[in-house]
Amino acid sequence: MTVSATSSASTATTTTSSSSSSTSSSSTLTSSDFLSLLVSELQNQDPLNATSTTDFINQLTSYANFSQQQSINSNLTSLSSSFSSLVTLNSVNYIGHTVEAKTDTSTLSNGSATYGYSLSSAAANVSISIKDSSGKTVWTGTGTGNAGSNSFTWDGKDSSGTQLSDGGKYTMSVTATDAVGNSVFNYATVTGKVTGIDASTSTPSLMVNGVSVSASNIIGVTS
């Protein structure tokens, strides 16, 4: 009987595929596999040199820990999924509300962007710089140094006076020091309406002024 090259190639492919499937399926050790290995060891041990009671107990303990770990991993995965769903559900309540959030980035809109920053005490010197999304500094200036909350509105113009286009994301950096040069800067904030939820990461975030902000960074709801 003559076997064609095509049939031979097909057989080889099938054999290779079966081997790959077998290797893939055997790459994961299940609790049944673990128990089977333990039973096989007992069946094939040397009667004159049997496994000691201590070793056998240790192996049984390992099996129990292995099974328990599998159960814990499964439960943690389920818990993580439930937590993510709960965070998303709670985040929906923010949509349409104006919030204040800890973040230093905002989107230029209608020719301006407003930021806030908190100081632990009064500052003698406050320097502010605005950077674009590529990290390039487009504007530098000064700000107020009151203890507590301060506000700063950037008019959207770079250092040469050119009005930048709306839609770009800009980051504010603040350097604030007291009379002896100690830093008194706490954090930067933005205030804006929550327009949606960003669920592209494991922890859903809120969209505020076109920027993704973690719900944990919301420090106030103004309306």
N, CA, C and O of each residue as an XYZ file, in Angstrom:
892
protein
N       0.850     -1.201      0.000
C       0.000      0.000      0.000
C       0.878      1.240      0.000
O       1.870      1.307      0.727
N       0.512      2.226     -0.820
C       1.293      3.458     -0.932
C       0.646      4.556     -0.093
O      -0.557      4.803     -0.176
N       1.477      5.205      0.713
C       0.981      6.311      1.547
C       1.504      7.607      0.964
O       2.715      7.767      0.809
N       0.628      8.528      0.639
C       1.042      9.778      0.017
C       1.770     10.673      1.004
O       1.624     10.539      2.218
N       2.576     11.609      0.443
C       3.315     12.555      1.291
C       2.364     13.417      2.100
O       2.650     13.783      3.240
N       1.212     13.741      1.484
C       0.224     14.578      2.165
C      -0.319     13.884      3.394
O      -0.482     14.500      4.447
N      -0.607     12.562      3.252
C      -1.138     11.791      4.387
C      -0.108     11.704      5.484
O      -0.441     11.795      6.666
N       1.167     11.523      5.095
C       2.226     11.421      6.099
C       2.364     12.715      6.873
O       2.516     12.724      8.094
N       2.307     13.829      6.112
C       2.426     15.139      6.764
C       1.268     15.375      7.712
O       1.425     15.933      8.798
N       0.067     14.921      7.256
C      -1.124     15.109      8.095
C      -1.004     14.325      9.382
O      -1.361     14.801     10.460
N      -0.473     13.063      9.240
C      -0.307     12.209     10.422
C       0.684     12.826     11.389
O       0.485     12.827     12.604
N       1.797     13.370     10.796
C       2.822     13.983     11.644
C       2.267     15.183     12.383
O       2.548     15.404     13.561
N       1.467     15.953     11.654
C       0.863     17.146     12.272
C      -0.059     16.767     13.405
O      -0.065     17.396     14.463
N      -0.858     15.700     13.162
C      -1.797     15.238     14.188
C      -1.052     14.756     15.410
O      -1.445     15.027     16.544
N       0.071     14.008     15.154
C       0.854     13.470     16.263
C       1.465     14.602     17.078
O       1.451     14.582     18.309
N       2.018     15.618     16.345
C       2.624     16.763     17.024
C       1.595     17.520     17.837
O       1.861     17.942     18.962
N       0.384     17.693     17.240
C      -0.686     18.405     17.924
C      -1.098     17.681     19.186
O      -1.339     18.300     20.223
N      -1.179     16.329     19.088
C      -1.591     15.533     20.255
C      -0.559     15.638     21.351
O      -0.889     15.725     22.533
N       0.748     15.630     20.926
C       1.810     15.715     21.916
C       1.777     17.049     22.625
O       1.972     17.125     23.838
N       1.520     18.139     21.839
C       1.454     19.473     22.414
C       0.313     19.577     23.402
O       0.453     20.157     24.479
N      -0.856     18.990     23.009
C      -2.023     19.041     23.895
C      -1.748     18.296     25.177
O      -2.140     18.724     26.262
N      -1.040     17.130     25.031
C      -0.747     16.320     26.200
C       0.189     17.070     27.132
O       0.009     17.074     28.350
N       1.233     17.729     26.513
C       2.182     18.478     27.317
C       1.509     19.636     28.029
O       1.774     19.911     29.199
N       0.611     20.323     27.278
C      -0.092     21.471     27.846
C      -0.977     21.063     29.002
O      -1.016     21.733     30.034
N      -1.709     19.930     28.822
C      -2.654     19.512     29.850
C      -1.945     18.991     31.084
O      -2.491     19.018     32.187
N      -0.679     18.498     30.883
C       0.011     17.924     32.031
C       0.876     18.953     32.756
O       1.523     18.638     33.755
N       0.880     20.184     32.246
C       1.724     21.210     32.841
C       1.143     21.754     34.140
O       1.841     22.409     34.913
N      -0.130     21.482     34.375
C      -0.795     21.957     35.585
C      -1.018     20.804     36.552
O      -1.660     19.812     36.206
N      -0.491     20.933     37.756
C      -0.622     19.887     38.768
C      -1.903     20.113     39.558
O      -2.069     21.146     40.206
N      -2.811     19.136     39.500
C      -4.062     19.229     40.239
C      -3.937     18.493     41.562
O      -2.948     17.801     41.801
N      -4.934     18.640     42.421
C      -4.910     17.947     43.705
C      -4.974     16.438     43.513
O      -4.398     15.694     44.306
N      -5.678     15.963     42.455
C      -5.752     14.527     42.156
C      -4.385     13.995     41.759
O      -3.998     12.896     42.156
N      -3.647     14.787     40.966
C      -2.292     14.392     40.574
C      -1.400     14.277     41.803
O      -0.611     13.341     41.928
N      -1.535     15.235     42.700
C      -0.724     15.253     43.909
C      -0.987     13.995     44.746
O      -0.060     13.352     45.237
N      -2.260     13.667     44.892
C      -2.639     12.500     45.686
C      -2.184     11.206     45.018
O      -1.766     10.266     45.694
N      -2.267     11.160     43.685
C      -1.834      9.968     42.941
C      -0.342      9.733     43.129
O       0.093      8.591     43.282
N       0.440     10.801     43.117
C       1.879     10.674     43.337
C       2.175     10.123     44.735
O       3.076      9.302     44.910
N       1.419     10.576     45.708
C       1.612     10.122     47.080
C       1.282      8.643     47.213
O       2.007      7.900     47.875
N       0.177      8.206     46.579
C      -0.213      6.789     46.625
C       0.814      5.923     45.912
O       1.158      4.841     46.388
N       1.304      6.398     44.770
C       2.309      5.647     44.019
C       3.579      5.462     44.833
O       4.217      4.411     44.778
N       3.939      6.493     45.589
C       5.128      6.387     46.436
C       4.958      5.291     47.478
O       5.890      4.529     47.734
N       3.770      5.205     48.083
C       3.499      4.182     49.099
C       3.520      2.786     48.489
O       3.995      1.836     49.113
N       3.002      2.664     47.263
C       2.929      1.351     46.610
C       4.303      0.838     46.180
O       4.543     -0.368     46.130
N       5.196      1.776     45.871
C       6.490      1.386     45.314
C       7.665      1.562     46.272
O       8.819      1.429     45.865
N       7.388      1.853     47.513
C       8.488      2.046     48.445
C       9.128      0.719     48.829
O       8.498     -0.335     48.738
N      10.361      0.781     49.250
C      11.121     -0.399     49.666
C      10.630     -0.852     51.042
O      10.733     -0.091     52.004
N      10.092     -2.084     51.160
C       9.578     -2.563     52.464
C      10.636     -2.540     53.556
O      10.329     -2.393     54.739
N      11.929     -2.692     53.121
C      13.004     -2.702     54.114
C      13.473     -1.298     54.469
O      14.252     -1.096     55.400
N      12.978     -0.341     53.703
C      13.347      1.052     53.980
C      12.129      1.936     53.744
O      12.159      2.857     52.928
N      11.077      1.643     54.461
C       9.795      2.342     54.266
C       9.900      3.813     54.672
O      10.745      4.216     55.471
N       8.999      4.583     54.081
C       8.942      6.009     54.415
C       8.628      6.171     55.899
O       7.710      5.536     56.417
N       9.388      7.016     56.577
C       9.174      7.206     58.006
C       7.828      7.883     58.254
O       7.273      8.548     57.379
N       7.323      7.695     59.467
C       6.035      8.309     59.826
C       6.101      9.827     59.709
O       5.155     10.474     59.260
N       7.230     10.375     60.118
C       7.387     11.834     60.060
C       7.327     12.338     58.628
O       6.646     13.321     58.332
N       8.059     11.645     57.724
C       8.054     12.062     56.311
C       6.666     11.930     55.710
O       6.229     12.787     54.942
N       5.968     10.845     56.066
C       4.636     10.620     55.517
C       3.670     11.712     55.985
O       2.861     12.216     55.207
N       3.770     12.069     57.271
C       2.911     13.133     57.810
C       3.219     14.466     57.124
O       2.318     15.244     56.813
N       4.519     14.712     56.896
C       4.904     15.955     56.211
C       4.321     16.018     54.806
O       3.892     17.077     54.349
N       4.309     14.865     54.119
C       3.766     14.815     52.778
C       2.246     15.035     52.788
O       1.707     15.731     51.928
N       1.577     14.442     53.755
C       0.132     14.654     53.881
C      -0.176     16.122     54.186
O      -1.150     16.685     53.687
N       0.676     16.724     55.016
C       0.500     18.140     55.338
C       0.689     19.005     54.095
O      -0.040     19.972     53.877
N       1.687     18.635     53.281
C       1.929     19.371     52.042
C       0.732     19.274     51.120
O       0.350     20.244     50.466
N       0.135     18.067     51.077
C      -1.045     17.879     50.228
C      -2.202     18.747     50.719
O      -2.902     19.375     49.925
N      -2.391     18.773     52.037
C      -3.476     19.571     52.611
C      -3.249     21.063     52.327
O      -4.181     21.791     51.986
N      -1.972     21.507     52.476
C      -1.652     22.918     52.205
C      -1.843     23.259     50.734
O      -2.303     24.347     50.388
N      -1.479     22.301     49.866
C      -1.613     22.507     48.425
C      -3.086     22.688     48.055
O      -3.446     23.600     47.309
N      -3.918     21.817     48.583
C      -5.349     21.883     48.293
C      -5.959     23.177     48.844
O      -6.791     23.813     48.198
N      -5.526     23.547     50.048
C      -6.047     24.762     50.672
C      -5.615     26.000     49.894
O      -6.390     26.945     49.744
N      -4.355     25.994     49.389
C      -3.853     27.134     48.636
C      -4.642     27.326     47.353
O      -4.936     28.454     46.960
N      -4.990     26.202     46.690
C      -5.796     26.290     45.482
C      -7.155     26.932     45.769
O      -7.648     27.757     45.001
N      -7.743     26.530     46.897
C      -9.040     27.074     47.283
C      -8.931     28.568     47.600
O      -9.814     29.345     47.237
N      -7.841     28.972     48.282
C      -7.637     30.373     48.628
C      -7.463     31.216     47.374
O      -8.035     32.300     47.261
N      -6.657     30.707     46.418
C      -6.426     31.449     45.175
C      -7.731     31.661     44.416
O      -7.979     32.735     43.867
N      -8.560     30.620     44.395
C      -9.844     30.708     43.705
C     -10.741     31.745     44.374
O     -11.393     32.546     43.704
N     -10.761     31.716     45.714
C     -11.592     32.666     46.450
C     -11.105     34.104     46.287
O     -11.911     35.029     46.193
N      -9.772     34.289     46.253
C      -9.215     35.628     46.084
C      -9.557     36.194     44.712
O      -9.851     37.382     44.576
N      -9.517     35.337     43.702
C      -9.874     35.776     42.353
C     -11.326     36.227     42.301
O     -11.656     37.250     41.701
N     -12.186     35.442     42.942
C     -13.601     35.783     42.983
C     -13.829     37.071     43.770
O     -14.647     37.904     43.379
N     -13.105     37.233     44.881
C     -13.241     38.427     45.715
C     -12.769     39.665     44.965
O     -13.394     40.723     45.045
N     -11.657     39.530     44.230
C     -11.129     40.652     43.455
C     -12.126     41.112     42.403
O     -12.314     42.310     42.191
N     -12.762     40.149     41.747
C     -13.756     40.468     40.723
C     -14.960     41.188     41.339
O     -15.473     42.158     40.781
N     -15.396     40.693     42.501
C     -16.544     41.305     43.180
C     -16.212     42.719     43.650
O     -17.045     43.621     43.561
N     -14.981     42.906     44.156
C     -14.562     44.219     44.641
C     -14.526     45.226     43.499
O     -14.970     46.365     43.644
N     -13.984     44.785     42.347
C     -13.918     45.670     41.184
C     -15.314     46.091     40.738
O     -15.539     47.247     40.378
N     -16.256     45.136     40.764
C     -17.631     45.451     40.378
C     -18.262     46.435     41.356
O     -19.006     47.331     40.957
N     -17.953     46.259     42.658
C     -18.499     47.149     43.686
C     -17.958     48.562     43.526
O     -18.699     49.536     43.657
N     -16.638     48.672     43.237
C     -16.016     49.991     43.040
C     -16.648     50.690     41.843
O     -16.930     51.887     41.888
N     -16.870     49.925     40.765
C     -17.492     50.502     39.571
C     -18.897     50.996     39.874
O     -19.287     52.083     39.445
N     -19.665     50.186     40.624
C     -21.030     50.559     40.974
C     -21.059     51.821     41.818
O     -21.884     52.705     41.589
N     -20.152     51.911     42.804
C     -20.107     53.096     43.660
C     -19.652     54.333     42.882
O     -20.116     55.444     43.138
N     -18.734     54.123     41.923
C     -18.214     55.240     41.146
C     -19.289     55.876     40.273
O     -19.231     57.071     39.984
N     -20.268     55.081     39.855
C     -21.348     55.604     39.015
C     -22.071     56.742     39.716
O     -22.570     57.657     39.061
N     -22.133     56.694     41.048
C     -22.845     57.730     41.808
C     -22.212     59.115     41.657
O     -22.868     60.128     41.901
N     -20.922     59.159     41.250
C     -20.247     60.441     41.099
C     -20.583     61.134     39.778
O     -20.421     62.349     39.663
N     -21.043     60.385     38.790
C     -21.277     60.963     37.468
C     -22.275     62.128     37.543
O     -23.356     62.006     38.119
N     -21.882     63.250     36.947
C     -22.727     64.440     36.942
C     -22.451     65.391     38.092
O     -22.924     66.527     38.086
N     -21.680     64.933     39.090
C     -21.371     65.788     40.241
C     -20.027     66.482     40.037
O     -19.143     65.959     39.358
N     -19.885     67.650     40.626
C     -18.615     68.381     40.603
C     -17.815     67.979     41.832
O     -18.298     68.081     42.959
N     -16.585     67.520     41.607
C     -15.761     67.021     42.701
C     -14.405     67.716     42.725
O     -13.962     68.287     41.728
N     -13.762     67.656     43.876
C     -12.378     68.105     44.017
C     -11.539     66.857     44.241
O     -11.845     66.044     45.114
N     -10.480     66.707     43.451
C      -9.676     65.494     43.533
C      -8.192     65.811     43.597
O      -7.731     66.808     43.042
N      -7.451     64.950     44.281
C      -5.996     65.102     44.346
C      -5.386     64.646     43.023
O      -5.275     63.446     42.768
N      -5.003     65.579     42.204
C      -4.295     65.310     40.951
C      -3.695     66.617     40.475
O      -4.188     67.690     40.821
N      -2.641     66.538     39.689
C      -1.977     67.762     39.227
C      -2.158     67.992     37.732
O      -1.502     68.862     37.160
N      -3.042     67.223     37.088
C      -3.228     67.312     35.643
C      -4.661     67.687     35.299
O      -5.609     67.184     35.901
N      -4.810     68.577     34.324
C      -6.129     68.993     33.873
C      -6.079     69.244     32.370
O      -5.003     69.352     31.782
N      -7.250     69.334     31.763
C      -7.352     69.580     30.326
C      -7.652     71.047     30.065
O      -8.533     71.629     30.697
N      -6.918     71.642     29.135
C      -7.147     73.037     28.775
C      -8.498     73.149     28.075
O      -8.731     72.512     27.048
N      -9.384     73.966     28.642
C     -10.739     74.093     28.113
C     -11.163     75.550     28.119
O     -10.992     76.246     29.119
N     -11.721     76.019     26.991
C     -12.129     77.424     26.853
C     -10.977     78.372     27.160
O     -11.176     79.451     27.717
N      -9.774     77.956     26.792
C      -8.603     78.816     26.930
C      -7.997     78.904     28.306
O      -7.136     79.755     28.529
N      -8.406     78.062     29.247
C      -7.832     78.133     30.596
C      -7.929     76.790     31.315
O      -8.647     75.886     30.888
N      -7.191     76.685     32.412
C      -7.237     75.498     33.276
C      -7.030     75.965     34.708
O      -6.107     76.728     34.992
N      -7.884     75.507     35.602
C      -7.806     75.919     37.005
C      -7.335     74.765     37.880
O      -7.814     73.637     37.760
N      -6.401     75.065     38.750
C      -5.834     74.077     39.669
C      -5.961     74.599     41.102
O      -6.232     75.778     41.333
N      -5.760     73.701     42.041
C      -5.688     74.086     43.441
C      -4.451     73.436     44.038
O      -3.925     72.473     43.479
N      -3.986     73.947     45.155
C      -2.876     73.304     45.866
C      -2.983     73.630     47.349
O      -3.467     74.691     47.741
N      -2.522     72.696     48.150
C      -2.616     72.828     49.604
C      -1.225     73.009     50.210
O      -0.276     72.317     49.838
N      -1.120     73.950     51.150
C       0.143     74.210     51.846
C      -0.042     73.924     53.336
O      -1.065     74.279     53.921
N       0.940     73.291     53.934
C       0.847     72.946     55.362
C       0.959     74.181     56.253
O       0.454     74.191     57.376
N       1.615     75.208     55.753
C       1.712     76.496     56.466
C       1.994     77.579     55.432
O       2.226     77.284     54.259
N       1.974     78.822     55.871
C       2.194     79.928     54.933
C       3.558     79.815     54.265
O       4.547     79.452     54.901
N       3.594     80.133     52.967
C       4.836     80.046     52.206
C       5.365     81.435     51.892
O       4.603     82.362     51.616
N       6.695     81.560     51.939
C       7.328     82.826     51.582
C       7.553     82.902     50.077
O       7.565     83.987     49.494
N       7.729     81.740     49.455
C       7.972     81.683     48.010
C       7.175     80.535     47.396
O       7.219     79.404     47.882
N       6.447     80.839     46.324
C       5.681     79.813     45.616
C       5.953     79.940     44.120
O       5.624     80.952     43.500
N       6.549     78.915     43.560
C       6.819     78.889     42.125
C       5.932     77.842     41.472
O       5.768     76.740     41.996
N       5.359     78.190     40.326
C       4.463     77.277     39.609
C       4.958     77.116     38.171
O       5.339     78.088     37.519
N       4.944     75.881     37.696
C       5.294     75.621     36.299
C       4.220     74.734     35.692
O       3.637     73.886     36.368
N       3.970     74.942     34.409
C       2.991     74.152     33.668
C       3.722     73.371     32.580
O       4.487     73.941     31.802
N       3.479     72.065     32.532
C       4.114     71.217     31.530
C       3.055     70.561     30.659
O       1.957     70.246     31.117
N       3.411     70.359     29.376
C       2.471     69.681     28.483
C       2.607     68.167     28.638
O       3.377     67.696     29.474
N       1.865     67.409     27.840
C       1.836     65.954     27.991
C       3.167     65.286     27.687
O       3.386     64.139     28.077
N       4.066     65.991     26.993
C       5.385     65.428     26.688
C       6.416     65.772     27.760
O       7.564     65.333     27.684
N       6.006     66.560     28.764
C       6.916     66.932     29.842
C       7.637     68.245     29.616
O       8.471     68.643     30.429
N       7.328     68.924     28.520
C       7.959     70.203     28.216
C       7.307     71.321     29.018
O       6.081     71.427     29.048
N       8.115     72.156     29.667
C       7.596     73.292     30.432
C       7.159     74.391     29.466
O       7.956     74.875     28.662
N       5.893     74.778     29.550
C       5.360     75.794     28.630
C       5.118     77.130     29.319
O       4.956     78.154     28.655
N       5.094     77.121     30.664
C       4.850     78.370     31.394
C       5.399     78.262     32.804
O       5.340     77.194     33.414
N       5.928     79.346     33.324
C       6.378     79.406     34.718
C       5.930     80.734     35.322
O       5.813     81.740     34.623
N       5.684     80.722     36.626
C       5.256     81.940     37.305
C       5.201     81.721     38.796
O       5.818     80.793     39.319
N       4.460     82.575     39.484
C       4.346     82.479     40.940
C       2.888     82.325     41.347
O       1.976     82.577     40.559
N       2.686     81.906     42.594
C       1.334     81.729     43.112
C       1.217     82.254     44.527
O       2.201     82.696     45.120
N       0.013     82.205     45.062
C      -0.226     82.675     46.432
C       0.332     81.660     47.427
O       0.480     80.479     47.112
N       0.640     82.141     48.641
C       1.260     81.274     49.639
C       0.492     81.169     50.931
O       1.094     81.098     52.002
N      -0.827     81.158     50.856
C      -1.637     81.069     52.073
C      -1.608     79.650     52.649
O      -1.579     78.671     51.903
N      -1.615     79.552     53.959
C      -1.695     78.243     54.604
C      -3.040     77.614     54.262
O      -4.070     78.285     54.327
N      -3.043     76.351     53.903
C      -4.286     75.682     53.526
C      -4.469     75.693     52.022
O      -3.508     75.504     51.276
N      -5.703     75.913     51.567
C      -6.029     75.818     50.143
C      -5.712     77.103     49.375
O      -5.960     78.208     49.856
N      -5.164     76.936     48.184
C      -4.879     78.029     47.265
C      -5.389     77.645     45.889
O      -5.497     76.462     45.566
N      -5.704     78.646     45.078
C      -6.212     78.389     43.735
C      -5.342     79.097     42.706
O      -4.819     80.182     42.958
N      -5.194     78.465     41.537
C      -4.414     79.069     40.465
C      -5.091     78.772     39.129
O      -5.394     77.620     38.820
N      -5.325     79.820     38.343
C      -5.919     79.651     37.013
C      -4.895     80.054     35.959
O      -4.417     81.188     35.942
N      -4.574     79.134     35.104
C      -3.647     79.390     34.007
C      -4.449     79.799     32.782
O      -5.445     79.156     32.448
N      -4.023     80.865     32.107
C      -4.786     81.398     30.979
C      -4.543     80.667     29.657
O      -5.038     81.084     28.610
N      -3.786     79.589     29.713
C      -3.575     78.788     28.514
C      -2.530     79.337     27.564
O      -2.392     78.826     26.453
N      -1.787     80.366     27.966
C      -0.751     80.939     27.119
C       0.622     80.458     27.574
O       0.881     80.321     28.769
N       1.500     80.204     26.601
C       2.848     79.788     26.967
C       3.674     81.019     27.359
O       3.165     82.140     27.375
N       4.943     80.797     27.671
C       5.795     81.885     28.164
C       5.988     82.999     27.147
O       6.332     84.118     27.528
N       5.776     82.726     25.859
C       5.923     83.750     24.824
C       4.610     84.463     24.538
O       4.566     85.360     23.696
N       3.523     84.071     25.239
C       2.235     84.718     25.073
C       1.337     84.087     24.030
O       0.270     84.622     23.729
N       1.753     82.950     23.470
C       0.953     82.267     22.454
C      -0.154     81.441     23.107
O       0.110     80.644     24.008
N      -1.391     81.632     22.653
C      -2.518     80.881     23.200
C      -2.472     79.443     22.687
O      -2.471     79.209     21.478
N      -2.435     78.494     23.602
C      -2.386     77.082     23.232
C      -3.792     76.550     22.987
O      -4.774     77.079     23.507
N      -3.867     75.499     22.188
C      -5.173     74.956     21.786
C      -5.855     74.193     22.914
O      -5.201     73.545     23.730
N      -7.167     74.281     22.943
C      -7.944     73.507     23.914
C      -7.768     72.011     23.658
O      -7.449     71.587     22.547
N      -7.982     71.227     24.708
C      -7.949     69.775     24.577
C      -6.676     69.129     25.060
O      -6.649     67.929     25.335
N      -5.608     69.919     25.169
C      -4.351     69.342     25.649
C      -4.363     69.137     27.156
O      -5.017     69.883     27.885
N      -3.639     68.127     27.619
C      -3.550     67.862     29.056
C      -2.266     68.494     29.586
O      -1.181     68.279     29.048
N      -2.415     69.279     30.654
C      -1.285     70.018     31.215
C      -1.164     69.738     32.715
O      -2.156     69.652     33.439
N       0.092     69.600     33.151
C       0.383     69.264     34.544
C       1.018     70.449     35.259
O       1.938     71.081     34.741
N       0.513     70.742     36.457
C       1.045     71.832     37.268
C       2.015     71.294     38.310
O       1.716     70.326     39.010
N       3.182     71.932     38.407
C       4.152     71.596     39.450
C       4.305     72.794     40.371
O       4.436     73.923     39.898
N       4.289     72.566     41.673
C       4.370     73.653     42.662
C       5.577     73.445     43.574
O       5.783     72.360     44.118
N       6.355     74.486     43.726
C       7.446     74.486     44.706
C       7.147     75.598     45.697
O       7.161     76.775     45.334
N       6.876     75.234     46.948
C       6.507     76.219     47.973
C       7.394     76.022     49.199
O       7.477     74.923     49.747
N       8.056     77.096     49.621
C       8.940     77.029     50.788
C       8.626     78.154     51.760
O       8.117     79.204     51.368
N       8.934     77.923     53.035
C       8.726     78.962     54.049
C       9.942     79.885     54.095
O      10.816     79.814     53.230
N       9.993     80.751     55.106
C      11.048     81.766     55.187
C      12.442     81.174     55.328
O      13.425     81.815     54.955
N      12.544     79.948     55.868
C      13.872     79.335     56.056
C      14.168     78.275     54.996
O      15.161     77.553     55.084
N      13.290     78.192     53.989
C      13.568     77.284     52.875
C      12.978     75.894     52.978
O      13.247     75.051     52.123
N      12.177     75.631     54.005
C      11.552     74.307     54.149
C      10.321     74.192     53.253
O       9.551     75.144     53.129
N      10.134     73.025     52.627
C       8.968     72.821     51.769
C       7.695     72.745     52.595
O       7.650     72.067     53.622
N       6.647     73.455     52.136
C       5.358     73.443     52.831
C       4.239     72.958     51.884
O       3.054     73.068     52.197
N       4.640     72.431     50.740
C       3.665     71.958     49.752
C       3.091     70.601     50.173
O       3.841     69.693     50.532
N       1.761     70.464     50.128
C       1.105     69.193     50.448
C       0.729     68.420     49.186
O       1.291     67.359     48.915
N      -0.211     68.944     48.422
C      -0.676     68.258     47.223
C      -1.413     69.228     46.305
O      -1.842     70.305     46.720
N      -1.546     68.816     45.046
C      -2.276     69.620     44.066
C      -3.662     69.023     43.862
O      -3.875     67.836     44.108
N      -4.603     69.849     43.411
C      -5.967     69.377     43.172
C      -6.532     69.999     41.892
O      -6.034     71.007     41.392
N      -7.576     69.368     41.390
C      -8.382     69.973     40.321
C      -9.845     69.811     40.724
O     -10.204     68.890     41.457
N     -10.667     70.708     40.241
C     -12.103     70.645     40.494
C     -12.826     70.590     39.161
O     -12.569     71.402     38.272
N     -13.733     69.629     39.024
C     -14.455     69.503     37.769
C     -15.588     68.508     37.869
O     -15.733     67.807     38.871
N     -16.391     68.455     36.818
C     -17.533     67.547     36.791
C     -17.099     66.164     36.338
O     -16.310     66.020     35.404
N     -17.629     65.141     37.016
C     -17.348     63.749     36.635
C     -18.222     63.417     35.430
O     -19.450     63.457     35.502
N     -17.564     63.089     34.329
C     -18.301     62.840     33.083
C     -18.412     61.364     32.724
O     -19.169     61.004     31.822
N     -17.667     60.505     33.420
C     -17.737     59.084     33.088
C     -16.791     58.271     33.950
O     -16.164     58.792     34.872
N     -16.696     56.982     33.638
C     -15.840     56.058     34.378
C     -14.857     55.410     33.424
O     -15.236     54.942     32.350
N     -13.597     55.383     33.818
C     -12.559     54.714     33.043
C     -12.349     53.323     33.651
O     -11.763     53.192     34.726
N     -12.830     52.295     32.960
C     -12.735     50.922     33.475
C     -11.669     50.122     32.741
O     -11.728     48.892     32.725
N     -10.693     50.794     32.133
C      -9.663     50.113     31.356
C      -8.611     49.447     32.237
O      -7.832     48.627     31.750
N      -8.576     49.788     33.533
C      -7.618     49.181     34.458
C      -8.372     48.344     35.488
O      -9.602     48.352     35.532
N      -7.613     47.621     36.318
C      -8.232     46.738     37.312
C      -9.034     47.525     38.346
O     -10.003     47.012     38.905
N      -8.629     48.772     38.601
C      -9.359     49.630     39.529
C      -9.995     50.776     38.747
O      -9.278     51.660     38.278
N     -11.313     50.788     38.594
C     -11.986     51.834     37.817
C     -11.680     53.232     38.354
O     -11.551     53.434     39.561
N     -11.566     54.200     37.422
C     -11.294     55.581     37.787
C     -12.385     56.488     37.231
O     -13.149     56.097     36.348
N     -12.444     57.707     37.764
C     -13.422     58.690     37.320
C     -12.779     59.627     36.304
O     -11.594     59.944     36.406
N     -13.552     60.061     35.340
C     -13.060     61.032     34.365
C     -13.453     62.431     34.834
O     -14.631     62.788     34.854
N     -12.441     63.217     35.213
C     -12.649     64.580     35.706
C     -11.825     65.535     34.843
O     -10.601     65.418     34.773
N     -12.500     66.474     34.190
C     -11.816     67.406     33.285
C     -10.992     66.667     32.236
O      -9.912     67.113     31.850
N     -11.514     65.536     31.783
C     -10.828     64.776     30.746
C      -9.657     63.962     31.240
O      -8.915     63.401     30.433
N      -9.469     63.882     32.555
C      -8.336     63.155     33.148
C      -8.860     62.029     34.034
O      -9.838     62.202     34.761
N      -8.205     60.883     33.965
C      -8.592     59.738     34.788
C      -8.090     59.928     36.217
O      -6.894     60.116     36.443
N      -9.015     59.875     37.186
C      -8.685     60.092     38.595
C      -9.249     58.951     39.438
O     -10.419     58.595     39.303
N      -8.420     58.383     40.302
C      -8.878     57.310     41.184
C      -9.937     57.847     42.148
O      -9.826     58.967     42.647
N     -10.953     57.042     42.400
C     -12.022     57.452     43.317
C     -11.468     57.711     44.716
O     -12.031     58.506     45.470
N     -10.367     57.044     45.065
C      -9.781     57.234     46.392
C      -9.142     58.617     46.550
O      -8.861     59.058     47.664
N      -8.917     59.300     45.409
C      -8.327     60.640     45.462
C      -9.361     61.756     45.515
O      -9.001     62.932     45.544
N     -10.631     61.402     45.529
C     -11.696     62.409     45.664
C     -11.710     62.901     47.107
O     -11.863     62.110     48.039
N     -11.548     64.213     47.286
C     -11.521     64.752     48.661
C     -12.731     65.635     48.951
O     -12.877     66.134     50.067
N     -13.593     65.833     47.966
C     -14.785     66.629     48.229
C     -15.734     66.620     47.041
O     -15.314     66.514     45.889
N     -17.013     66.733     47.343
C     -18.058     66.836     46.317
C     -18.751     68.172     46.547
O     -19.335     68.404     47.606
N     -18.684     69.047     45.552
C     -19.206     70.401     45.744
C     -20.643     70.556     45.244
O     -21.358     71.446     45.706
N     -21.069     69.724     44.329
C     -22.459     69.821     43.858
C     -22.866     68.544     43.156
O     -23.999     68.431     42.689
